[in-house]
Amino acid sequence: MKRVLCIFLLIIACVDEKIEPEVWACDGERSDGRCLLENSRKYGMVTIEPDTTWYFEDTEIESGDFIIKIIANRHHYISTAQQLAGLSYLVANGRSMKDRSFYLVNDIVLNDSRSKSVVIAWPAIGTPDNPFEGKFYGNYLSIKGIFINTVSSYQGLFGWINEAVVSNVKVDDIYVAGHGFVGGVVGLSRKSEVVGIDVSGHIVGGSSYIGGLVGYSEESKIYASRSYCDVSGDRSVGGLVGAFLTSEMEGCEATGTVIGETDYGQLIGSENNGQKVRLC
């Protein structure tokens, strides 16, 4: 019988120097009052080259009567836009990150000025087929300048999260435009926790479930979070959450402009009888 030896692999990423960001704002409005970035049509759209060098899988090596199992580090430190894009790339390719934690250790600027000839398009972390299931800790740092302009659904910093945690991060000066399930931070949250988030910018949805913080919340908890986003969509449009189903909320607020056709509100667009809202 072969014996198994476990070796834990610990890798610590270097922390880059902080970058001082500039402000991202809205160009104009459509005839119905919804925000547009009209000049974005003049920009060249580019994507971030994902950096996945920080990520390692568990491996096994046979050595005589032993099987050596190398257990990769489960705690990851994100310091650059490329590493953050690497997280999106890995999740989209089937790594749910269920047993892993991610720590932001530097302010990240994705788009620092609208005067540039190009804008960086953000790939939302998590999809319906491959949701993010890890823990993301922002350490009270910021991610600025997210730009998404697509006809696809499930858009935001995170597109779809399931049994995940997203906490303590500022997401500022963003422009997120998608079809449905669109939020500044999370498009769809299922059985997850969103805690201590501040978000500002413009959120534009072409259909339903559009929110400044979360587009669609199901069996999730949202605590101590604030949205300063201007939000627009058709149905289930909320300054903080578009649809709030069997979820809990405490200590939250939303102060931006909200525009919708049906089921829209300053804090929540639509809800069911299973929700709990306190001190909001």
One Martini backbone bead per residue (centre of mass of N, CA, C, O) as a GRO file, in nm:
protein
  280
    1MET     BB    1   0.096   0.037   0.023
    2LYS     BB    2   0.052   0.364  -0.032
    3ARG     BB    3   0.171   0.663   0.078
    4VAL     BB    4   0.063   0.987   0.197
    5LEU     BB    5   0.197   1.303   0.122
    6CYS     BB    6   0.169   1.639   0.241
    7ILE     BB    7   0.208   1.948   0.060
    8PHE     BB    8   0.236   2.293   0.116
    9LEU     BB    9   0.172   2.565  -0.102
   10LEU     BB   10   0.339   2.884  -0.077
   11ILE     BB   11   0.229   3.201  -0.222
   12ILE     BB   12   0.359   3.532  -0.257
   13ALA     BB   13   0.270   3.836  -0.359
   14CYS     BB   14   0.348   4.121  -0.489
   15VAL     BB   15   0.335   4.466  -0.414
   16ASP     BB   16   0.223   4.732  -0.558
   17GLU     BB   17   0.205   5.039  -0.636
   18LYS     BB   18   0.003   5.288  -0.603
   19ILE     BB   19  -0.268   5.429  -0.788
   20GLU     BB   20  -0.386   5.729  -0.907
   21PRO     BB   21  -0.698   5.814  -0.982
   22GLU     BB   22  -0.957   5.888  -1.199
   23VAL     BB   23  -1.249   6.009  -1.333
   24TRP     BB   24  -1.566   5.863  -1.403
   25ALA     BB   25  -1.820   5.950  -1.644
   26CYS     BB   26  -2.093   6.097  -1.798
   27ASP     BB   27  -2.192   6.217  -2.103
   28GLY     BB   28  -2.513   6.147  -2.130
   29GLU     BB   29  -2.849   6.131  -2.268
   30ARG     BB   30  -3.126   6.001  -2.336
   31SER     BB   31  -3.452   6.068  -2.401
   32ASP     BB   32  -3.520   5.890  -2.120
   33GLY     BB   33  -3.246   5.958  -1.924
   34ARG     BB   34  -3.029   5.767  -1.997
   35CYS     BB   35  -2.720   5.674  -1.983
   36LEU     BB   36  -2.431   5.777  -2.183
   37LEU     BB   37  -2.136   5.679  -2.384
   38GLU     BB   38  -2.083   5.818  -2.673
   39ASN     BB   39  -1.760   5.828  -2.695
   40SER     BB   40  -1.706   5.514  -2.693
   41ARG     BB   41  -1.718   5.477  -3.008
   42LYS     BB   42  -1.418   5.606  -3.037
   43TYR     BB   43  -1.307   5.376  -2.899
   44GLY     BB   44  -1.087   5.136  -2.826
   45MET     BB   45  -1.132   4.797  -2.762
   46VAL     BB   46  -1.003   4.629  -2.477
   47THR     BB   47  -0.831   4.373  -2.312
   48ILE     BB   48  -0.716   4.192  -2.057
   49GLU     BB   49  -0.432   4.036  -1.962
   50PRO     BB   50  -0.420   3.754  -1.802
   51ASP     BB   51  -0.305   3.662  -1.471
   52THR     BB   52  -0.214   3.308  -1.362
   53THR     BB   53   0.062   3.263  -1.196
   54TRP     BB   54  -0.076   3.241  -0.894
   55TYR     BB   55  -0.195   2.965  -0.989
   56PHE     BB   56  -0.261   2.641  -0.827
   57GLU     BB   57  -0.273   2.307  -0.834
   58ASP     BB   58  -0.315   2.011  -0.734
   59THR     BB   59  -0.069   1.751  -0.679
   60GLU     BB   60   0.076   1.429  -0.791
   61ILE     BB   61   0.350   1.211  -0.670
   62GLU     BB   62   0.536   0.939  -0.744
   63SER     BB   63   0.736   0.759  -0.472
   64GLY     BB   64   0.735   0.463  -0.471
   65ASP     BB   65   0.539   0.409  -0.180
   66PHE     BB   66   0.460   0.704  -0.256
   67ILE     BB   67   0.225   0.981  -0.238
   68ILE     BB   68   0.265   1.307  -0.340
   69LYS     BB   69   0.081   1.583  -0.208
   70ILE     BB   70   0.026   1.898  -0.351
   71ILE     BB   71  -0.095   2.176  -0.178
   72ALA     BB   72  -0.233   2.449  -0.260
   73ASN     BB   73  -0.285   2.757  -0.216
   74ARG     BB   74  -0.590   2.931  -0.075
   75HIS     BB   75  -0.435   3.215  -0.073
   76HIS     BB   76  -0.490   3.529  -0.243
   77TYR     BB   77  -0.309   3.810  -0.398
   78ILE     BB   78  -0.438   4.117  -0.523
   79SER     BB   79  -0.258   4.389  -0.725
   80THR     BB   80  -0.380   4.361  -1.023
   81ALA     BB   81  -0.560   4.369  -1.309
   82GLN     BB   82  -0.447   4.102  -1.424
   83GLN     BB   83  -0.517   3.924  -1.178
   84LEU     BB   84  -0.820   3.980  -1.181
   85ALA     BB   85  -0.858   3.870  -1.471
   86GLY     BB   86  -0.756   3.587  -1.397
   87LEU     BB   87  -0.996   3.513  -1.223
   88SER     BB   88  -1.206   3.529  -1.448
   89TYR     BB   89  -1.074   3.317  -1.633
   90LEU     BB   90  -1.080   3.074  -1.438
   91VAL     BB   91  -1.384   3.066  -1.387
   92ALA     BB   92  -1.471   3.042  -1.691
   93ASN     BB   93  -1.279   2.758  -1.682
   94GLY     BB   94  -1.401   2.596  -1.400
   95ARG     BB   95  -1.306   2.765  -1.144
   96SER     BB   96  -1.486   2.824  -0.855
   97MET     BB   97  -1.328   2.875  -0.571
   98LYS     BB   98  -1.464   2.746  -0.311
   99ASP     BB   99  -1.172   2.707  -0.126
  100ARG     BB  100  -1.110   3.021  -0.177
  101SER     BB  101  -0.910   3.320  -0.118
  102PHE     BB  102  -0.933   3.685  -0.168
  103TYR     BB  103  -0.692   3.964  -0.166
  104LEU     BB  104  -0.683   4.294  -0.159
  105VAL     BB  105  -0.359   4.501  -0.188
  106ASN     BB  106  -0.472   4.713  -0.406
  107ASP     BB  107  -0.536   4.957  -0.594
  108ILE     BB  108  -0.755   4.954  -0.885
  109VAL     BB  109  -0.712   5.056  -1.234
  110LEU     BB  110  -0.878   5.028  -1.542
  111ASN     BB  111  -0.980   5.338  -1.582
  112ASP     BB  112  -0.822   5.669  -1.569
  113SER     BB  113  -0.926   5.792  -1.861
  114ARG     BB  114  -1.127   5.945  -2.121
  115SER     BB  115  -0.878   6.052  -2.306
  116LYS     BB  116  -0.834   5.797  -2.418
  117SER     BB  117  -0.827   5.580  -2.706
  118VAL     BB  118  -0.893   5.361  -2.485
  119VAL     BB  119  -1.081   5.085  -2.349
  120ILE     BB  120  -1.136   4.869  -2.082
  121ALA     BB  121  -1.283   4.564  -2.077
  122TRP     BB  122  -1.482   4.390  -1.855
  123PRO     BB  123  -1.475   4.059  -1.715
  124ALA     BB  124  -1.687   3.901  -1.556
  125ILE     BB  125  -1.717   3.723  -1.257
  126GLY     BB  126  -1.894   3.489  -1.365
  127THR     BB  127  -2.130   3.240  -1.465
  128PRO     BB  128  -2.383   3.027  -1.513
  129ASP     BB  129  -2.177   2.782  -1.558
  130ASN     BB  130  -1.940   2.966  -1.382
  131PRO     BB  131  -1.942   3.038  -1.079
  132PHE     BB  132  -1.862   3.215  -0.804
  133GLU     BB  133  -1.733   3.039  -0.478
  134GLY     BB  134  -1.578   3.238  -0.316
  135LYS     BB  135  -1.357   3.472  -0.144
  136PHE     BB  136  -1.382   3.839  -0.131
  137TYR     BB  137  -1.135   4.074  -0.010
  138GLY     BB  138  -1.091   4.430  -0.009
  139ASN     BB  139  -0.962   4.594   0.237
  140TYR     BB  140  -1.080   4.891   0.170
  141LEU     BB  141  -1.044   4.907  -0.123
  142SER     BB  142  -1.012   4.980  -0.483
  143ILE     BB  143  -1.223   4.977  -0.784
  144LYS     BB  144  -1.165   5.142  -1.097
  145GLY     BB  145  -1.320   5.177  -1.412
  146ILE     BB  146  -1.549   5.009  -1.498
  147PHE     BB  147  -1.615   4.856  -1.827
  148ILE     BB  148  -1.946   4.790  -1.970
  149ASN     BB  149  -2.060   4.700  -2.319
  150THR     BB  150  -2.347   4.500  -2.359
  151VAL     BB  151  -2.596   4.235  -2.450
  152SER     BB  152  -2.538   4.086  -2.203
  153SER     BB  153  -2.569   3.904  -1.921
  154TYR     BB  154  -2.427   3.914  -1.628
  155GLN     BB  155  -2.322   4.204  -1.484
  156GLY     BB  156  -2.005   4.310  -1.344
  157LEU     BB  157  -1.767   4.241  -1.150
  158PHE     BB  158  -1.985   4.025  -1.098
  159GLY     BB  159  -2.200   3.804  -1.251
  160TRP     BB  160  -2.183   3.519  -1.072
  161ILE     BB  161  -2.289   3.407  -0.748
  162ASN     BB  162  -2.216   3.114  -0.521
  163GLU     BB  163  -2.160   3.076  -0.212
  164ALA     BB  164  -2.042   3.367  -0.147
  165VAL     BB  165  -1.793   3.636  -0.090
  166VAL     BB  166  -1.831   4.002  -0.070
  167SER     BB  167  -1.590   4.243   0.068
  168ASN     BB  168  -1.465   4.547   0.137
  169VAL     BB  169  -1.531   4.744  -0.129
  170LYS     BB  170  -1.455   4.984  -0.373
  171VAL     BB  171  -1.676   5.087  -0.651
  172ASP     BB  172  -1.571   5.317  -0.892
  173ASP     BB  173  -1.640   5.478  -1.172
  174ILE     BB  174  -1.876   5.333  -1.342
  175TYR     BB  175  -1.973   5.131  -1.646
  176VAL     BB  176  -2.281   4.940  -1.679
  177ALA     BB  177  -2.385   4.749  -1.970
  178GLY     BB  178  -2.682   4.547  -2.020
  179HIS     BB  179  -2.943   4.347  -2.014
  180GLY     BB  180  -2.950   4.139  -1.764
  181PHE     BB  181  -2.837   4.110  -1.465
  182VAL     BB  182  -2.742   4.409  -1.338
  183GLY     BB  183  -2.445   4.525  -1.161
  184GLY     BB  184  -2.193   4.685  -1.012
  185VAL     BB  185  -2.098   4.405  -0.857
  186VAL     BB  186  -2.369   4.214  -0.903
  187GLY     BB  187  -2.578   4.037  -1.097
  188LEU     BB  188  -2.583   3.745  -0.936
  189SER     BB  189  -2.717   3.630  -0.617
  190ARG     BB  190  -2.653   3.309  -0.449
  191LYS     BB  191  -2.611   3.227  -0.140
  192SER     BB  192  -2.485   3.510  -0.041
  193GLU     BB  193  -2.235   3.769   0.048
  194VAL     BB  194  -2.276   4.131   0.087
  195VAL     BB  195  -2.015   4.342   0.232
  196GLY     BB  196  -1.906   4.655   0.257
  197ILE     BB  197  -2.020   4.834   0.005
  198ASP     BB  198  -1.909   5.072  -0.242
  199VAL     BB  199  -2.095   5.243  -0.513
  200SER     BB  200  -2.018   5.412  -0.833
  201GLY     BB  201  -2.225   5.539  -1.111
  202HIS     BB  202  -2.340   5.350  -1.409
  203ILE     BB  203  -2.654   5.179  -1.480
  204VAL     BB  204  -2.747   4.971  -1.769
  205GLY     BB  205  -3.056   4.828  -1.882
  206GLY     BB  206  -3.248   4.633  -2.126
  207SER     BB  207  -3.415   4.500  -1.883
  208SER     BB  208  -3.393   4.297  -1.610
  209TYR     BB  209  -3.239   4.325  -1.319
  210ILE     BB  210  -3.146   4.626  -1.187
  211GLY     BB  211  -2.850   4.741  -1.000
  212GLY     BB  212  -2.619   4.913  -0.822
  213LEU     BB  213  -2.516   4.641  -0.678
  214VAL     BB  214  -2.764   4.430  -0.738
  215GLY     BB  215  -2.967   4.269  -0.956
  216TYR     BB  216  -2.990   3.963  -0.816
  217SER     BB  217  -3.145   3.834  -0.514
  218GLU     BB  218  -3.092   3.498  -0.367
  219GLU     BB  219  -3.055   3.393  -0.068
  220SER     BB  220  -2.927   3.663   0.054
  221LYS     BB  221  -2.673   3.895   0.189
  222ILE     BB  222  -2.699   4.252   0.282
  223TYR     BB  223  -2.442   4.462   0.419
  224ALA     BB  224  -2.323   4.768   0.466
  225SER     BB  225  -2.436   4.920   0.193
  226ARG     BB  226  -2.363   5.145  -0.097
  227SER     BB  227  -2.538   5.351  -0.343
  228TYR     BB  228  -2.439   5.605  -0.613
  229CYS     BB  229  -2.611   5.516  -0.849
  230ASP     BB  230  -2.723   5.534  -1.170
  231VAL     BB  231  -3.037   5.378  -1.267
  232SER     BB  232  -3.141   5.169  -1.556
  233GLY     BB  233  -3.456   5.025  -1.686
  234ASP     BB  234  -3.742   4.829  -1.694
  235ARG     BB  235  -3.741   4.580  -1.475
  236SER     BB  236  -3.640   4.561  -1.178
  237VAL     BB  237  -3.540   4.857  -1.039
  238GLY     BB  238  -3.254   4.950  -0.830
  239GLY     BB  239  -3.039   5.133  -0.643
  240LEU     BB  240  -2.940   4.850  -0.515
  241VAL     BB  241  -3.182   4.638  -0.597
  242GLY     BB  242  -3.372   4.481  -0.822
  243ALA     BB  243  -3.399   4.181  -0.696
  244PHE     BB  244  -3.561   4.060  -0.377
  245LEU     BB  245  -3.517   3.719  -0.275
  246THR     BB  246  -3.506   3.571   0.009
  247SER     BB  247  -3.364   3.812   0.175
  248GLU     BB  248  -3.106   4.017   0.335
  249MET     BB  249  -3.111   4.351   0.498
  250GLU     BB  250  -2.853   4.582   0.637
  251GLY     BB  251  -2.741   4.896   0.642
  252CYS     BB  252  -2.864   5.049   0.378
  253GLU     BB  253  -2.810   5.251   0.066
  254ALA     BB  254  -2.962   5.489  -0.180
  255THR     BB  255  -2.896   5.799  -0.402
  256GLY     BB  256  -2.973   5.764  -0.680
  257THR     BB  257  -3.098   5.747  -0.990
  258VAL     BB  258  -3.422   5.606  -1.094
  259ILE     BB  259  -3.510   5.412  -1.393
  260GLY     BB  260  -3.838   5.285  -1.497
  261GLU     BB  261  -4.126   5.103  -1.584
  262THR     BB  262  -4.133   4.857  -1.372
  263ASP     BB  263  -4.047   4.790  -1.077
  264TYR     BB  264  -3.936   5.056  -0.898
  265GLY     BB  265  -3.662   5.182  -0.676
  266GLN     BB  266  -3.446   5.326  -0.461
  267LEU     BB  267  -3.368   5.035  -0.339
  268ILE     BB  268  -3.606   4.844  -0.458
  269GLY     BB  269  -3.776   4.693  -0.711
  270SER     BB  270  -3.825   4.381  -0.624
  271GLU     BB  271  -4.034   4.152  -0.418
  272ASN     BB  272  -4.097   3.931  -0.160
  273ASN     BB  273  -4.207   3.765   0.142
  274GLY     BB  274  -3.891   3.662   0.231
  275GLN     BB  275  -3.788   3.931   0.329
  276LYS     BB  276  -3.526   4.136   0.500
  277VAL     BB  277  -3.547   4.476   0.638
  278ARG     BB  278  -3.287   4.678   0.799
  279LEU     BB  279  -3.182   4.989   0.838
  280CYS     BB  280  -3.278   5.143   0.529
   0.00000   0.00000   0.00000
